[in-house]
Amino acid sequence: MPKIDKNIVIKNKRATFDYELLEKFTAGIVLVGTEIKSIRLGKASLSESYCAIHNGEMWLINMNISEYFYGSYNNHETRRDRKLLLNKKELKKIERKTKETGLTIVPTRLFFNERGFAKVRIALARGKKQYDKRQTLREKDDKRQLDRVKKRDF
């Protein structure tokens, strides 16, 4: 059996680069048995995924969870739509904000809580313009150079 890490955190690094994250929520996710086993092995990706609301339910679309190696004929589809579990109050709030102001819903992290349940951190986000992305890169480089100088001084 492969080694399983308890502190699996799968991040969507592309989300922070492409979007300005405004408000964050934590949602449960409905998974089948082989999906949870693959996630515990760290075989999942959020890079091209997004969230949408259909019929009063939130769905995580295009998230990639690799097939479980020991999964036989019971294995799951790698890119199926997965239902997210939120309170009705949160769903209404998110739906209202996405319709009114043109925000989008982006998954940012997939992790396990202290009880061992898989959770997804989603965020209401506004798309960045090209010059905003360049500014973010510039700030990141400046911070890196400043850290190098501080490290050299000590």
C-alpha positions in Angstrom: 0.0 0.0 0.0 1.2 3.5 -0.7 2.0 5.9 2.1 -0.8 8.3 2.9 -0.1 11.8 4.1 -2.6 13.2 6.7 -2.0 16.9 5.8 -2.8 16.9 2.1 -3.5 20.3 0.8 -4.1 20.7 -2.9 -3.9 24.4 -4.0 -5.0 26.2 -7.1 -2.1 28.6 -7.6 -3.5 29.8 -10.9 -6.6 31.3 -9.1 -4.6 33.8 -7.0 -2.7 34.9 -10.2 -5.7 35.2 -12.4 -8.3 36.5 -9.9 -8.6 38.9 -7.1 -10.1 36.9 -4.3 -12.8 38.8 -2.4 -14.7 36.5 0.0 -13.9 32.9 1.0 -16.2 30.0 2.0 -15.5 26.4 3.0 -17.7 23.7 1.4 -18.0 20.0 1.8 -17.7 17.9 -1.3 -19.6 14.7 -2.3 -17.1 12.0 -3.4 -17.2 8.3 -4.1 -14.8 5.8 -2.4 -12.0 5.7 -5.0 -12.0 9.5 -5.3 -11.3 10.0 -1.6 -8.5 7.4 -1.8 -6.9 9.2 -4.7 -7.1 12.6 -3.0 -5.5 11.1 0.2 -2.6 10.1 -2.1 -2.4 13.7 -3.4 -3.6 12.8 -7.0 -5.9 15.7 -7.6 -5.8 19.0 -9.4 -7.9 22.2 -9.2 -6.0 24.1 -11.9 -8.8 24.2 -14.5 -11.8 23.8 -12.3 -14.6 26.3 -11.5 -17.9 26.4 -9.6 -21.4 26.9 -10.9 -24.9 27.1 -9.4 -27.6 24.9 -11.0 -31.1 24.5 -9.6 -30.1 25.9 -6.2 -27.1 23.6 -5.8 -23.4 24.4 -6.3 -21.3 22.1 -8.5 -17.5 21.8 -8.8 -16.9 21.4 -12.5 -13.8 20.1 -14.3 -11.8 19.1 -11.2 -9.3 16.3 -12.0 -9.0 13.4 -9.6 -6.8 10.7 -11.0 -8.0 7.1 -11.1 -7.2 5.0 -8.0 -4.5 2.5 -8.9 -6.1 -0.4 -6.9 -9.6 0.6 -8.0 -10.6 -2.3 -10.4 -13.9 -1.8 -12.3 -15.3 0.4 -9.5 -13.0 3.3 -10.5 -14.5 6.8 -11.0 -14.5 9.2 -13.9 -11.6 11.6 -13.6 -13.4 14.8 -14.5 -17.0 14.4 -13.4 -19.1 17.2 -11.9 -19.1 17.0 -8.1 -21.7 18.5 -5.8 -20.5 21.0 -3.1 -22.3 21.2 0.3 -23.1 24.7 1.6 -25.8 26.2 3.8 -28.8 27.7 2.0 -27.9 31.1 3.4 -24.4 30.9 1.9 -25.7 29.6 -1.4 -28.2 32.5 -1.7 -25.5 35.0 -0.9 -23.1 33.6 -3.4 -25.7 33.4 -6.1 -26.9 37.0 -5.5 -23.3 38.4 -5.7 -22.4 36.4 -8.9 -25.6 37.6 -10.7 -25.4 41.3 -9.5 -21.8 42.2 -9.8 -20.4 39.7 -12.3 -18.1 37.9 -9.9 -17.1 34.3 -10.4 -16.7 31.3 -8.0 -13.2 29.8 -8.0 -12.0 26.8 -5.9 -8.7 27.7 -4.2 -7.8 24.7 -1.9 -8.8 21.1 -1.3 -7.9 19.8 2.1 -9.0 17.5 5.0 -10.5 18.9 8.1 -9.7 17.6 11.6 -12.5 15.0 11.4 -11.0 13.6 8.1 -13.6 15.0 5.7 -12.6 16.5 2.4 -13.4 20.2 2.1 -13.0 22.7 -0.7 -12.2 26.4 0.0 -14.0 28.5 -2.6 -13.8 32.2 -3.2 -15.9 34.9 -4.9 -13.4 36.4 -7.3 -13.0 39.2 -9.8 -10.8 38.6 -12.8 -7.6 40.6 -12.9 -6.5 42.6 -15.9 -3.1 42.1 -17.6 -1.6 45.1 -15.9 -2.8 43.8 -12.5 -1.0 40.5 -13.1 2.2 42.3 -14.0 1.9 44.4 -10.8 1.5 41.2 -8.8 4.6 39.7 -10.3 6.6 42.9 -9.7 5.5 43.0 -6.0 6.5 39.3 -5.7 10.0 39.9 -7.1 10.5 43.0 -4.9 9.5 41.0 -1.8 11.9 38.2 -2.8 14.8 40.6 -3.3 14.1 42.3 0.0 14.1 38.9 1.8 17.5 38.1 0.1 19.0 41.4 1.4 17.7 40.8 4.9 19.0 37.3 4.9 22.5 38.4 3.7 22.7 41.1 6.4 22.2 38.7 9.3 
